[in-house]
Structures are given as C-alpha cells and as structure tokens.
Amino acid sequence: MSNISNSAYAVKYPNKEFATVFLPEHAIPFHNAVIGITYPTPDYTITRGSSSPVTVFEYVLEGEGKLWLDGKWQSAKAGDIYILRSGEEHHYRANPSAPWKKIWINYIADYLSPMLDAYHLKSGVYRSENAKEYFEQLLQISQSDTPDQSACYVIADCLHRIIHTIAAEQAPRQADAYRIREALNASVYDKLNLDTLSERLHISKSSLIRTFKKHCGVTPYEYLLSQKISAAKLLLKDTKMTVREISDRLCFTDAHYFSSLFLSRVGMRPKEYRMKCKGAAARN
C-alpha cells in the first residue's frame, strides 16, 4: 500500500486493485467508504468474518467468479451486481480462466442495514440495467486528485441510487414470483405442467423457474409438491378418503408414488399419519 496521499479524506494505493478510502468528518454521512476497481487477477480471493461491519456492493465489468451464498456457490458474471451484507461471512473468488474486472464500494454506515431491509435486498447477485452509471460515478470520485468532504455526500447519494435502482428493477420480478405462487396454489388439485403455466402467465419457462427460485427459495416444482403434501395431510386427517382416492384427487401418478413421496417428506406413510392423527384426537 505505497504512495499514500496526504488527502484528508482519501488514501490511494496502486496494485492489482486501485482503491480510495474515504473517512468523512464526524462519520457523516457514513463512517467509512472504500471505492475501487479490481483488474483481472486469476488468484483473486476475498474472505471476511461475520464480525466485519462492511457491506459490499460490486459491479462486474468483465469475467466471472463465484460467491458463497445460502450455503452454496453462486456465479456472478459481466453485468451482474452483488451485495454482501455486514454481519455475514463473505467468501468470493474469481474464475482463474476468466477473472473479474469490477468496480466496487465497501460501505460502513449505521443506517445501511435498515435501509436494505426496507428495500428487501439481502445478500445476493442482482441484474440491473441502470445501476452501472452510479458505479462509474463512484469510480470517478475515487480517482479525483482532490477529494473533499463534499465528495462524501455525493458518494452516499450514488450508493442510495444504486440501492433504489436495484430494488426498483426487482419489483416486477417480485410481482411475477407472486403471480407464479398464486397459480401454483390454485393448482394443488390439478396436474400442472410448467410449460402450460409459463404460457398462461406469459413468462418463459426458464425465467419462470429462475424468478420463482430467486424470490421463494425453491423451484416451482418443489413448491407445488410441498403444497400437495400439505393438502394430503389435511385430507388424511379430516376425511375418510382412501389413500388411492387422495392420490387421484391430488393428481399424483399413482398411489404407490404418492405413498413413497409422502414417506420421504413426512417420515411416515399416509396410513401411519392418519392413525397418528386419530390417536392424537382420541387423547384430546
């Protein structure tokens, strides 16, 4: 970290990354912000512990890499933005054969976490058509020779615009996810085909699966199965329908498949579950 400038608000250092540290007076409008650009580096890897107060916003200009999110590795490529929130462990790395070039800001502010909550933005990879310009503005500010206190307010404004833009562009996808979920809920007693559902909702099948999984955490197929199993439990408890009749009512392939699926999801076969419910009712 050589060639440290004497600026009151910036520290610049050349390396495989160029970064500027901003420390505003009286921690207003933020405590600390580091803005930089990372050039393609095959062995690029970052790890932070959950005690870190840093929230990361990065825009991928070129290349690709992976982030550890929700217990698995997820990819981020050119055009993607990823957010990694404070209070969580951060693990991310470039693809050695096509390493990232990216603009980024590491931000520490007391209001940031509640703000992200308000916009329903969790740690994850996002697509935005319009946020790139704000990352470019941040980079311009970071490369200025004479940053001053006023630059900190511009930085905060750019970051707020990034958050708003990402959230605004997620809203239609969230609405699509809600429409898909409502259609799945209405199809518990039907034999639903995803091709048919995508045609009905005017969403491509691949987009339907991707959008629903991003916002609901499971695939449409898994969600529908879970809803069918929930309905089966109610029918077993509250009706005298046979297992075969319930299987047919829920449009399973056959009673054997339904029974095996129920066992794998509930831990007992349908008849066992019915007996357990009757025993509990008798005790009460």
N, C-alpha and C positions, 0 to 999 in steps of 0.2 A: 504494500500500500504506500507507494512512494509518491513524490510530487504533491504533497498535501498543500492545498491552497490556504491562504490566510483569510479567506472569506468568513464572515461571522456566521453564515448560515449554510455553507457548503463545504464538503470535503470531496475532492475528486481523486480518483486513482485509476491509472491505466492498467489493464491486464487483459484477460480474455473476456472481461466484463468492464464496462465503463459505468461508474455509479457516482451519484452525488447524494450526500447526506444533508438533510435539512433539519435544523434544530431551532424552531421559532421561539421568540421571546415569550416567556411566561406560559409555554406549552399551549399557545393559542395560534391557529385553530386545531392543532394536533400536537402530540408530544414529539413525534419523530416520523420522518418520511425518508426513505431511501429510493431514489429513482435511478434506473439504469437500463442498459442494453446488454444482452448476452450474445456473444458471437459463437458460431458453431464450434463446439468442443466435444469430441467423442466420449470423453470420460466424465462429463458433467453430471454430478450427483449432489443433491441437497437433502439434508435431514435436520429436522428441528424437533425438540421435545415439546410435550404438551404444555409446559410451563412458559413457553415463549409468548410474549404479548403481541407478536407480529401477525398481521393479516396480509396475505399476499394476493396481488392482482397481476396477472401476466397475460400479455397478448402474443401469440405465436406468429411470427412473421414468415418463418421458413422451417422446414424439417418437422420432426415429430419426437415424441417421448412418452413417458408413462408416469402416472401418479397413483399413489396408493389411496384409494377412496372406498369407503364402505366395505372394507375387508377384501378388496381385490384391486388389481392393477387396471387402470383405465387409460386410454390413449388420448393425447392432445396433439393436434397437428395444425398446420398453417391455417390461419383464420379462426382458430379456437381461442377462447379466453378461459383461464381457470382461476378460481377463487379458492384460497385455502385460509380458513378462518383461525383466529387466535384461540388458544386453549385446546388445540388439537395437535396431534403429531403430524408433521409434514414430511413426506418422502416423495421425491420426484427425481427423474433422471432422463437424460437424453438418449435417443436411439443412436448407438455408436455409428451406424452406417448412414444416418441422415439426421445429425444432431440439430437441436433447436437454434434458431436465432429469434430472440424475443425481447420485447420491451416490458419492463416490469416496475411495480412500485410496492414496496413493503411499508405498511402504514400502521401507526400506533396512535389511537385516539379513544378516549373514554366513550364517546357516543357511537363508535362504529358498529359494535356488535348489536345494539338495539336497532340501529338503522338497517342492518342486513336482515334482522328478524322481521322488521316491518315490511321489507320488500320480499320476504320469503326466499331469500337467497342463502343457500347452505354451501358448504364446500363442494365444489364440483366443476365440471367442464361445461362451458356455455358457448353458444354461437351468437354473434351479434353483427349485424351489417353496418352499424353506425358508431360503435364504440372505439374503433381504431383511431379515429381522428383525435380523441381525447388522450389516448396513449401517446400519440405523436406530439401533442402539445406538451405533455409532461416531459417527454424526452427533450424537446426544445428548451424548456425551462431548465432542465438539469444540465444542459450543455452551455448555458449562458455564462459569460465571464463574470458578470456582476450580479449574482442573485441577491435580493434583499428581502426584508420582512414581507413586503407586499407579495412577493412570489409565493409565499406560503398560503396566502388566501386563494391565489389562482390555482395552486396545486389541490387544495381542498375542494374547490369548485369543480375542477376536472374530475376528481375522484367521485364526487357526488353525481356528476353527469354520467360517468361510467356505470355506476350502480343503477341509476334510474333507467338508462338505456337498456342495459341487460334485462332488468326486471320487466320493462315495458314490452320488450320483444319476446319475453317468456309468456306473457299473458295470453296471447292466442293459443299457444301450445297447452297452457294450463286449462283453457276452455275446452280444447279438443280432448284432453285427458278426462275432463268431467263428462263430456258427451259420450266418450267411449265407455266409461264406467257405468253410466246410466243405461246404455244399450246392453252391456253385459248383465247388469242387474235384472233387466227386463227379459233376459234370455235364459234364465236359470232352468226353466222348464222346456226349453227348445234345444234342438240340435243345431248349434250355431257354427257357421263356417266363417273364418276370418276374411276370406275373400268376399263373401256376401256382406259382412259387416263393413268392410272398407268401402264397398260400392254404395252401401246405404248412407254412410257418413261422408262420402266424397273425400276420403283420405286414402292415400296409397297404403297398401298392406305394410310395407316396410316402415313408413312414417307412423302408422297406427301403433305398431309394436314398439318402436323406439320411443315415441311420445308417451305412451302409457307407462312403460317401464321406468322412464326417467322421473315421472311425477308420482307414480304409485308404488314404485319399488319392485314390482313383479310383472311378468308378461301377462297379456290379456288371457291367455290360455290358463295360466296358473291361477289367476284371479277368479276366472269362471269356475274352475274346478273347486276352489275353496268355497265359493258361494253355493255350488251344488251339494257339497258335503254338508254345509250348514243347513241347507234345506232338508237334506236326507235325515239329519239328526232330529229336526222338528217333526218330520213325518213318522219317524220311528217312535218318537216319544208320544205324539198326540193323536195318532191314527192307528187303525187296525190293518192298514195296507200291508201286504206281504212284501218281502224283500224284492221279489221279482217285479211286483207292481210299482214299487218305489223306483227301482232301476229303470223301468219303462217310462214312468212319469217324468224322470229327470233326463231321459234320452241318452242313457248310457248304452254302450254296445250290447252288453248282456249282463245278467245278474252276477255271473262269476267275476267279471271285470269290476263291476261296481263293488262287490264284496271285498275283493283284493285291494282296491283303491281305498275303500273306507278303512280297512285294517291298517294300511300304510299311513293314513292321515290321522286316524283317531286312536290307534293302538289296540283296537278290538274289532271283531266282525260285527255287522249290523245287528244280528240276533243277540249277541252278547250285550251290545249297547242298549238294546230295547229292554233286556232283562235287568240291567243295572238301573235304568230309569224307573222301571216298575218297582224294584226293590227300594229305591230312594223314596218313591211316592208312598209306598206302604209304611215306611218308617215314620213318615211325616203325618 
